[in-house]
């Protein structure tokens, strides 16, 4: 009987430790940890006849981002006034853009530079 009690205590303690560990990771993802932060995700969707580019920009900080400057490369830029915390926008680069990289800058020393990525194709989806 004592052996089973010890085993149950060890299992419950292990589950508790895992719950605290996963819970703290979840809180970090959902609660802003910095005042000024931005998430940038540039994607190229290659179709049979043409390529579609889109850039997701989201304010993941706790305060508004101001004077946002988006550089699509090839001299193509876009200026945005403000992006409130949690707000997300979806942009498309100009049609003749080479879609190599995207740079996003904002006030308070925010700078992100990312290369475009190609998402994996799913069987049965358009362009696969």
Buried (B, 14 or more C-beta within 10 A) or exposed (E): EEEEEEEEEEEEEEEEEEEEEEEEEEEEEEEBEEEBBBBBBBBBBEEEEEEEBBBEBBBBBBBBBBEBBBBBBBEBEBEBEEBEBEEEEEBEBEEEBEBEBBBBBBEEEBEBEBEBEEEEEEEEEEEE
